[in-house]
């Protein structure tokens, strides 16, 4: 029998679920919440999930009450605190893949690589390649979580992401589904939307809408669906959403029904009845339930942002131990030099010293050459890989559009401008979108191509709308080759 503990540490409380697995059957053993005294109402802290000093005491008290001392726990960071990237790579062992991922991370992370804690999950493809989901966060956030967990007498099993936890729950409850789904997690003022296909997380985004009513959330679901379809290279936009699963403390039966009436499918909460003992769990425990499911996986198969932090700490701890043989060896060399000076070198000794000097010079030349090659590799990588993702641009468009703009087409081909077409209620909404994109760090040379006014006869009432086209160049984007066939020039398009 194996047990796993998922722990979600919030700014105003702690939520946990404990699972046990016996002969392949998973059951909920215990669950609960622990409030933090003196923190007031839930705070909107999208970039971190760390406890105040009173929270440290609450976590220690909870661990002592539940007799968790020495237990391994899986915790998470919020989606807004991490960066997610899908990158295609040649199929290779994990050690070699890690080197390729680190090289890619140098050009795609929004912060310095040495300040990052990162890990990846690989999905092999039948053509000798693999798709790799890279997840990165600032190292300090992971270190803070580790300090909180270890201060309570617990062992850190893994640092995951809440979006991956809810995806793991979806995979467990519906392992055979082939439908696309949008997982909508509502926590405080933040809505995290994740696009899942065949149990895999293809895209995830966090937003803070002004309202969390069904109409506003339906707009965000549609935007996530369009972005997810592009990320999955499906080539078309579906007329309806395959499934929308509500999770988190903001989930309710009423909201599920309202979303179902707007989006088409029947709204429903994420079901718990396929896990024994989980029938009465509140939707607010979905994330810690998913974390506990991740904890049942082998350590090597978990995504763990704490992995790089632990390796760095171990290297620093082992540093003095590794330096001791070096110091002893240096002392022996100094003693040998003194004896050589005292008794005088022979001709053979001078030849040996000369050979050693030449070898040292060759080593220095090889090291210099290695650094030159690494620099050239970085230059070549930056020449063919854009520093900014077209999905980042789509997220900017979604954030700037609001409820007055509908995206109808988004075209991108490497080395060519991005083309955005849509419909707006007013010219002012189009102008705001253009100005916002011109301030985006991902685009340059943003131009408004055309603006036309059209009438819509929906519901027998003529509505005047504005149809527009915007183009812009992705920063750092260059074509892979100068000449390509006509078929290769066909852009990926969603309309």
Secondary structure as GFF3:
##gff-version 3
##sequence-region A 1 495
A	DSSP	beta_strand	2	9	.	.	.	ID=ss1
A	DSSP	beta_strand	13	22	.	.	.	ID=ss2
A	DSSP	beta_strand	25	35	.	.	.	ID=ss3
A	DSSP	alpha_helix	53	65	.	.	.	ID=ss4
A	DSSP	beta_strand	72	77	.	.	.	ID=ss5
A	DSSP	three_ten_helix	79	81	.	.	.	ID=ss6
A	DSSP	beta_strand	82	90	.	.	.	ID=ss7
A	DSSP	alpha_helix	94	108	.	.	.	ID=ss8
A	DSSP	three_ten_helix	113	115	.	.	.	ID=ss9
A	DSSP	beta_strand	116	124	.	.	.	ID=ss10
A	DSSP	beta_strand	129	138	.	.	.	ID=ss11
A	DSSP	alpha_helix	139	151	.	.	.	ID=ss12
A	DSSP	beta_strand	155	161	.	.	.	ID=ss13
A	DSSP	alpha_helix	162	173	.	.	.	ID=ss14
A	DSSP	beta_strand	180	187	.	.	.	ID=ss15
A	DSSP	beta_strand	190	197	.	.	.	ID=ss16
A	DSSP	beta_strand	200	207	.	.	.	ID=ss17
A	DSSP	alpha_helix	214	231	.	.	.	ID=ss18
A	DSSP	beta_strand	244	247	.	.	.	ID=ss19
A	DSSP	alpha_helix	253	263	.	.	.	ID=ss20
A	DSSP	beta_strand	268	269	.	.	.	ID=ss21
A	DSSP	three_ten_helix	283	285	.	.	.	ID=ss22
A	DSSP	alpha_helix	286	295	.	.	.	ID=ss23
A	DSSP	three_ten_helix	299	301	.	.	.	ID=ss24
A	DSSP	alpha_helix	306	343	.	.	.	ID=ss25
A	DSSP	alpha_helix	347	384	.	.	.	ID=ss26
A	DSSP	alpha_helix	390	401	.	.	.	ID=ss27
A	DSSP	beta_strand	405	412	.	.	.	ID=ss28
A	DSSP	beta_strand	418	424	.	.	.	ID=ss29
A	DSSP	alpha_helix	427	438	.	.	.	ID=ss30
A	DSSP	beta_strand	443	456	.	.	.	ID=ss31
A	DSSP	three_ten_helix	458	460	.	.	.	ID=ss32
A	DSSP	beta_strand	463	474	.	.	.	ID=ss33
A	DSSP	beta_strand	492	494	.	.	.	ID=ss34
###
